């Protein structure tokens, strides 16, 4: 019974980690696809940038879903905050100005923190860490 419980716990942990990584991949792909521009680009480039922004928004939604799931899993609050962090500043920066470098900077700040949250859960062995 204990072995199947541990396997079930690790299956949930791995699924959660994959959700966090999928959000980071979608955000990264969207940023690469959208690019950045000094001034307003041509209409064709604006459409490509909008398509990239859709990937960014999808990644932000996954990031926030991973934060909620992290909280339900019993991870420490800082882990839930760090995993959801890419969803808020990157999404806000994309909404604020889809042609600016702010989303790149938000990504540089929030992605290492999300990876730190993943590392904490792996280091804890996927176990519930709160009360």
mmCIF file of the C-alpha atoms, coordinates in Angstrom:
data_MODEL
# 
_entry.id   MODEL 
# 
loop_
_atom_site.group_PDB 
_atom_site.id 
_atom_site.type_symbol 
_atom_site.label_atom_id 
_atom_site.label_alt_id 
_atom_site.label_comp_id 
_atom_site.label_asym_id 
_atom_site.label_entity_id 
_atom_site.label_seq_id 
_atom_site.pdbx_PDB_ins_code 
_atom_site.Cartn_x 
_atom_site.Cartn_y 
_atom_site.Cartn_z 
_atom_site.occupancy 
_atom_site.B_iso_or_equiv 
_atom_site.pdbx_formal_charge 
_atom_site.auth_seq_id 
_atom_site.auth_comp_id 
_atom_site.auth_asym_id 
_atom_site.auth_atom_id 
_atom_site.pdbx_PDB_model_num 
ATOM 1   C CA . UNK A 1 1   ? 0.000  0.000  0.000   1.00 0.00 ? 1   UNK A CA 1 
ATOM 2   C CA . UNK A 1 2   ? 2.807  2.443  0.838   1.00 0.00 ? 2   UNK A CA 1 
ATOM 3   C CA . UNK A 1 3   ? 4.514  1.838  -2.484  1.00 0.00 ? 3   UNK A CA 1 
ATOM 4   C CA . UNK A 1 4   ? 1.371  2.650  -4.466  1.00 0.00 ? 4   UNK A CA 1 
ATOM 5   C CA . UNK A 1 5   ? 0.789  5.739  -2.336  1.00 0.00 ? 5   UNK A CA 1 
ATOM 6   C CA . UNK A 1 6   ? 4.312  6.961  -3.089  1.00 0.00 ? 6   UNK A CA 1 
ATOM 7   C CA . UNK A 1 7   ? 3.850  6.214  -6.792  1.00 0.00 ? 7   UNK A CA 1 
ATOM 8   C CA . UNK A 1 8   ? 0.575  8.150  -6.817  1.00 0.00 ? 8   UNK A CA 1 
ATOM 9   C CA . UNK A 1 9   ? 2.212  11.070 -4.999  1.00 0.00 ? 9   UNK A CA 1 
ATOM 10  C CA . UNK A 1 10  ? 5.077  11.154 -7.513  1.00 0.00 ? 10  UNK A CA 1 
ATOM 11  C CA . UNK A 1 11  ? 2.665  10.909 -10.455 1.00 0.00 ? 11  UNK A CA 1 
ATOM 12  C CA . UNK A 1 12  ? 0.858  14.005 -9.193  1.00 0.00 ? 12  UNK A CA 1 
ATOM 13  C CA . UNK A 1 13  ? 4.143  15.791 -8.573  1.00 0.00 ? 13  UNK A CA 1 
ATOM 14  C CA . UNK A 1 14  ? 5.460  15.009 -12.047 1.00 0.00 ? 14  UNK A CA 1 
ATOM 15  C CA . UNK A 1 15  ? 2.187  16.130 -13.629 1.00 0.00 ? 15  UNK A CA 1 
ATOM 16  C CA . UNK A 1 16  ? 2.354  19.394 -11.688 1.00 0.00 ? 16  UNK A CA 1 
ATOM 17  C CA . UNK A 1 17  ? 5.988  19.944 -12.720 1.00 0.00 ? 17  UNK A CA 1 
ATOM 18  C CA . UNK A 1 18  ? 5.065  19.312 -16.359 1.00 0.00 ? 18  UNK A CA 1 
ATOM 19  C CA . UNK A 1 19  ? 2.278  21.901 -16.072 1.00 0.00 ? 19  UNK A CA 1 
ATOM 20  C CA . UNK A 1 20  ? 4.729  24.494 -14.763 1.00 0.00 ? 20  UNK A CA 1 
ATOM 21  C CA . UNK A 1 21  ? 7.256  23.683 -17.484 1.00 0.00 ? 21  UNK A CA 1 
ATOM 22  C CA . UNK A 1 22  ? 4.551  23.762 -20.175 1.00 0.00 ? 22  UNK A CA 1 
ATOM 23  C CA . UNK A 1 23  ? 3.581  27.253 -19.064 1.00 0.00 ? 23  UNK A CA 1 
ATOM 24  C CA . UNK A 1 24  ? 7.191  28.370 -19.310 1.00 0.00 ? 24  UNK A CA 1 
ATOM 25  C CA . UNK A 1 25  ? 7.570  26.812 -22.770 1.00 0.00 ? 25  UNK A CA 1 
ATOM 26  C CA . UNK A 1 26  ? 4.398  28.506 -24.043 1.00 0.00 ? 26  UNK A CA 1 
ATOM 27  C CA . UNK A 1 27  ? 5.478  31.884 -22.681 1.00 0.00 ? 27  UNK A CA 1 
ATOM 28  C CA . UNK A 1 28  ? 8.960  31.491 -24.173 1.00 0.00 ? 28  UNK A CA 1 
ATOM 29  C CA . UNK A 1 29  ? 7.619  30.421 -27.556 1.00 0.00 ? 29  UNK A CA 1 
ATOM 30  C CA . UNK A 1 30  ? 5.188  33.332 -27.566 1.00 0.00 ? 30  UNK A CA 1 
ATOM 31  C CA . UNK A 1 31  ? 7.931  35.815 -26.726 1.00 0.00 ? 31  UNK A CA 1 
ATOM 32  C CA . UNK A 1 32  ? 10.169 34.460 -29.482 1.00 0.00 ? 32  UNK A CA 1 
ATOM 33  C CA . UNK A 1 33  ? 7.309  34.510 -31.969 1.00 0.00 ? 33  UNK A CA 1 
ATOM 34  C CA . UNK A 1 34  ? 6.124  38.006 -31.000 1.00 0.00 ? 34  UNK A CA 1 
ATOM 35  C CA . UNK A 1 35  ? 9.590  39.550 -30.958 1.00 0.00 ? 35  UNK A CA 1 
ATOM 36  C CA . UNK A 1 36  ? 10.091 43.160 -29.963 1.00 0.00 ? 36  UNK A CA 1 
ATOM 37  C CA . UNK A 1 37  ? 10.034 46.352 -31.960 1.00 0.00 ? 37  UNK A CA 1 
ATOM 38  C CA . UNK A 1 38  ? 11.281 49.884 -31.410 1.00 0.00 ? 38  UNK A CA 1 
ATOM 39  C CA . UNK A 1 39  ? 8.302  51.425 -33.164 1.00 0.00 ? 39  UNK A CA 1 
ATOM 40  C CA . UNK A 1 40  ? 4.969  50.222 -34.416 1.00 0.00 ? 40  UNK A CA 1 
ATOM 41  C CA . UNK A 1 41  ? 5.605  47.417 -36.930 1.00 0.00 ? 41  UNK A CA 1 
ATOM 42  C CA . UNK A 1 42  ? 3.838  46.827 -40.229 1.00 0.00 ? 42  UNK A CA 1 
ATOM 43  C CA . UNK A 1 43  ? 0.359  45.213 -40.121 1.00 0.00 ? 43  UNK A CA 1 
ATOM 44  C CA . UNK A 1 44  ? 1.719  41.769 -41.064 1.00 0.00 ? 44  UNK A CA 1 
ATOM 45  C CA . UNK A 1 45  ? 4.268  41.911 -38.257 1.00 0.00 ? 45  UNK A CA 1 
ATOM 46  C CA . UNK A 1 46  ? 1.584  43.203 -35.870 1.00 0.00 ? 46  UNK A CA 1 
ATOM 47  C CA . UNK A 1 47  ? -0.518 40.130 -36.617 1.00 0.00 ? 47  UNK A CA 1 
ATOM 48  C CA . UNK A 1 48  ? 2.458  37.830 -35.992 1.00 0.00 ? 48  UNK A CA 1 
ATOM 49  C CA . UNK A 1 49  ? 3.119  39.650 -32.734 1.00 0.00 ? 49  UNK A CA 1 
ATOM 50  C CA . UNK A 1 50  ? -0.537 39.187 -31.718 1.00 0.00 ? 50  UNK A CA 1 
ATOM 51  C CA . UNK A 1 51  ? -0.282 35.461 -32.458 1.00 0.00 ? 51  UNK A CA 1 
ATOM 52  C CA . UNK A 1 52  ? 2.778  35.298 -30.209 1.00 0.00 ? 52  UNK A CA 1 
ATOM 53  C CA . UNK A 1 53  ? 0.862  37.162 -27.526 1.00 0.00 ? 53  UNK A CA 1 
ATOM 54  C CA . UNK A 1 54  ? -1.832 34.472 -27.593 1.00 0.00 ? 54  UNK A CA 1 
ATOM 55  C CA . UNK A 1 55  ? 0.807  31.875 -26.708 1.00 0.00 ? 55  UNK A CA 1 
ATOM 56  C CA . UNK A 1 56  ? 2.022  34.139 -23.918 1.00 0.00 ? 56  UNK A CA 1 
ATOM 57  C CA . UNK A 1 57  ? -1.499 34.484 -22.509 1.00 0.00 ? 57  UNK A CA 1 
ATOM 58  C CA . UNK A 1 58  ? -2.023 30.705 -22.677 1.00 0.00 ? 58  UNK A CA 1 
ATOM 59  C CA . UNK A 1 59  ? 1.250  30.176 -20.805 1.00 0.00 ? 59  UNK A CA 1 
ATOM 60  C CA . UNK A 1 60  ? 0.234  32.758 -18.213 1.00 0.00 ? 60  UNK A CA 1 
ATOM 61  C CA . UNK A 1 61  ? -3.073 30.958 -17.664 1.00 0.00 ? 61  UNK A CA 1 
ATOM 62  C CA . UNK A 1 62  ? -1.223 27.657 -17.174 1.00 0.00 ? 62  UNK A CA 1 
ATOM 63  C CA . UNK A 1 63  ? 1.144  29.361 -14.751 1.00 0.00 ? 63  UNK A CA 1 
ATOM 64  C CA . UNK A 1 64  ? -1.737 30.624 -12.640 1.00 0.00 ? 64  UNK A CA 1 
ATOM 65  C CA . UNK A 1 65  ? -3.415 27.200 -12.772 1.00 0.00 ? 65  UNK A CA 1 
ATOM 66  C CA . UNK A 1 66  ? -0.162 25.635 -11.554 1.00 0.00 ? 66  UNK A CA 1 
ATOM 67  C CA . UNK A 1 67  ? -0.084 28.108 -8.657  1.00 0.00 ? 67  UNK A CA 1 
ATOM 68  C CA . UNK A 1 68  ? -3.624 27.203 -7.616  1.00 0.00 ? 68  UNK A CA 1 
ATOM 69  C CA . UNK A 1 69  ? -2.859 23.496 -7.897  1.00 0.00 ? 69  UNK A CA 1 
ATOM 70  C CA . UNK A 1 70  ? 0.345  24.007 -5.905  1.00 0.00 ? 70  UNK A CA 1 
ATOM 71  C CA . UNK A 1 71  ? -1.683 25.532 -3.107  1.00 0.00 ? 71  UNK A CA 1 
ATOM 72  C CA . UNK A 1 72  ? -4.138 22.610 -3.136  1.00 0.00 ? 72  UNK A CA 1 
ATOM 73  C CA . UNK A 1 73  ? -1.223 20.149 -3.091  1.00 0.00 ? 73  UNK A CA 1 
ATOM 74  C CA . UNK A 1 74  ? -0.026 21.620 0.195   1.00 0.00 ? 74  UNK A CA 1 
ATOM 75  C CA . UNK A 1 75  ? 3.186  23.204 -1.050  1.00 0.00 ? 75  UNK A CA 1 
ATOM 76  C CA . UNK A 1 76  ? 4.561  26.178 0.877   1.00 0.00 ? 76  UNK A CA 1 
ATOM 77  C CA . UNK A 1 77  ? 3.007  29.508 -0.019  1.00 0.00 ? 77  UNK A CA 1 
ATOM 78  C CA . UNK A 1 78  ? 6.278  30.804 -1.484  1.00 0.00 ? 78  UNK A CA 1 
ATOM 79  C CA . UNK A 1 79  ? 6.342  27.861 -3.926  1.00 0.00 ? 79  UNK A CA 1 
ATOM 80  C CA . UNK A 1 80  ? 2.800  28.642 -5.082  1.00 0.00 ? 80  UNK A CA 1 
ATOM 81  C CA . UNK A 1 81  ? 3.670  32.318 -5.484  1.00 0.00 ? 81  UNK A CA 1 
ATOM 82  C CA . UNK A 1 82  ? 6.878  31.592 -7.394  1.00 0.00 ? 82  UNK A CA 1 
ATOM 83  C CA . UNK A 1 83  ? 5.191  29.152 -9.779  1.00 0.00 ? 83  UNK A CA 1 
ATOM 84  C CA . UNK A 1 84  ? 2.388  31.602 -10.497 1.00 0.00 ? 84  UNK A CA 1 
ATOM 85  C CA . UNK A 1 85  ? 4.728  34.555 -10.805 1.00 0.00 ? 85  UNK A CA 1 
ATOM 86  C CA . UNK A 1 86  ? 5.342  34.253 -14.568 1.00 0.00 ? 86  UNK A CA 1 
ATOM 87  C CA . UNK A 1 87  ? 1.599  34.548 -15.153 1.00 0.00 ? 87  UNK A CA 1 
ATOM 88  C CA . UNK A 1 88  ? 1.119  37.976 -13.645 1.00 0.00 ? 88  UNK A CA 1 
ATOM 89  C CA . UNK A 1 89  ? 4.045  40.231 -14.655 1.00 0.00 ? 89  UNK A CA 1 
ATOM 90  C CA . UNK A 1 90  ? 4.557  38.691 -18.095 1.00 0.00 ? 90  UNK A CA 1 
ATOM 91  C CA . UNK A 1 91  ? 0.841  38.802 -18.864 1.00 0.00 ? 91  UNK A CA 1 
ATOM 92  C CA . UNK A 1 92  ? 0.585  42.367 -17.581 1.00 0.00 ? 92  UNK A CA 1 
ATOM 93  C CA . UNK A 1 93  ? 3.594  43.486 -19.620 1.00 0.00 ? 93  UNK A CA 1 
ATOM 94  C CA . UNK A 1 94  ? 2.123  41.882 -22.740 1.00 0.00 ? 94  UNK A CA 1 
ATOM 95  C CA . UNK A 1 95  ? -1.220 43.601 -22.178 1.00 0.00 ? 95  UNK A CA 1 
ATOM 96  C CA . UNK A 1 96  ? 0.445  46.932 -21.398 1.00 0.00 ? 96  UNK A CA 1 
ATOM 97  C CA . UNK A 1 97  ? 2.551  47.099 -24.578 1.00 0.00 ? 97  UNK A CA 1 
ATOM 98  C CA . UNK A 1 98  ? 2.798  44.064 -26.869 1.00 0.00 ? 98  UNK A CA 1 
ATOM 99  C CA . UNK A 1 99  ? 5.833  45.486 -28.690 1.00 0.00 ? 99  UNK A CA 1 
ATOM 100 C CA . UNK A 1 100 ? 8.008  46.396 -25.686 1.00 0.00 ? 100 UNK A CA 1 
ATOM 101 C CA . UNK A 1 101 ? 10.850 44.658 -23.845 1.00 0.00 ? 101 UNK A CA 1 
ATOM 102 C CA . UNK A 1 102 ? 9.027  44.640 -20.484 1.00 0.00 ? 102 UNK A CA 1 
ATOM 103 C CA . UNK A 1 103 ? 7.767  41.099 -20.995 1.00 0.00 ? 103 UNK A CA 1 
ATOM 104 C CA . UNK A 1 104 ? 11.324 39.934 -21.691 1.00 0.00 ? 104 UNK A CA 1 
ATOM 105 C CA . UNK A 1 105 ? 12.506 41.481 -18.421 1.00 0.00 ? 105 UNK A CA 1 
ATOM 106 C CA . UNK A 1 106 ? 9.565  40.026 -16.511 1.00 0.00 ? 106 UNK A CA 1 
ATOM 107 C CA . UNK A 1 107 ? 10.449 36.622 -17.922 1.00 0.00 ? 107 UNK A CA 1 
ATOM 108 C CA . UNK A 1 108 ? 14.092 36.962 -16.887 1.00 0.00 ? 108 UNK A CA 1 
ATOM 109 C CA . UNK A 1 109 ? 13.008 37.720 -13.331 1.00 0.00 ? 109 UNK A CA 1 
ATOM 110 C CA . UNK A 1 110 ? 10.131 35.269 -12.905 1.00 0.00 ? 110 UNK A CA 1 
ATOM 111 C CA . UNK A 1 111 ? 11.394 32.112 -14.648 1.00 0.00 ? 111 UNK A CA 1 
ATOM 112 C CA . UNK A 1 112 ? 14.279 31.432 -12.208 1.00 0.00 ? 112 UNK A CA 1 
ATOM 113 C CA . UNK A 1 113 ? 11.863 31.838 -9.301  1.00 0.00 ? 113 UNK A CA 1 
ATOM 114 C CA . UNK A 1 114 ? 9.447  29.343 -10.867 1.00 0.00 ? 114 UNK A CA 1 
ATOM 115 C CA . UNK A 1 115 ? 12.324 26.899 -11.320 1.00 0.00 ? 115 UNK A CA 1 
ATOM 116 C CA . UNK A 1 116 ? 13.248 27.410 -7.651  1.00 0.00 ? 116 UNK A CA 1 
ATOM 117 C CA . UNK A 1 117 ? 9.694  26.423 -6.703  1.00 0.00 ? 117 UNK A CA 1 
ATOM 118 C CA . UNK A 1 118 ? 9.992  23.257 -8.784  1.00 0.00 ? 118 UNK A CA 1 
ATOM 119 C CA . UNK A 1 119 ? 13.345 22.474 -7.195  1.00 0.00 ? 119 UNK A CA 1 
ATOM 120 C CA . UNK A 1 120 ? 11.874 22.824 -3.694  1.00 0.00 ? 120 UNK A CA 1 
ATOM 121 C CA . UNK A 1 121 ? 9.096  20.351 -4.462  1.00 0.00 ? 121 UNK A CA 1 
ATOM 122 C CA . UNK A 1 122 ? 11.543 17.864 -5.964  1.00 0.00 ? 122 UNK A CA 1 
ATOM 123 C CA . UNK A 1 123 ? 13.895 18.286 -3.013  1.00 0.00 ? 123 UNK A CA 1 
ATOM 124 C CA . UNK A 1 124 ? 11.018 17.641 -0.586  1.00 0.00 ? 124 UNK A CA 1 
ATOM 125 C CA . UNK A 1 125 ? 10.321 14.394 -2.397  1.00 0.00 ? 125 UNK A CA 1 
ATOM 126 C CA . UNK A 1 126 ? 6.913  15.478 -3.678  1.00 0.00 ? 126 UNK A CA 1 
ATOM 127 C CA . UNK A 1 127 ? 5.463  15.246 -0.159  1.00 0.00 ? 127 UNK A CA 1 
ATOM 128 C CA . UNK A 1 128 ? 2.884  17.554 1.324   1.00 0.00 ? 128 UNK A CA 1 
ATOM 129 C CA . UNK A 1 129 ? 4.851  20.220 3.141   1.00 0.00 ? 129 UNK A CA 1 
ATOM 130 C CA . UNK A 1 130 ? 2.192  22.134 5.076   1.00 0.00 ? 130 UNK A CA 1 
ATOM 131 C CA . UNK A 1 131 ? 0.114  21.099 8.039   1.00 0.00 ? 131 UNK A CA 1 
# 
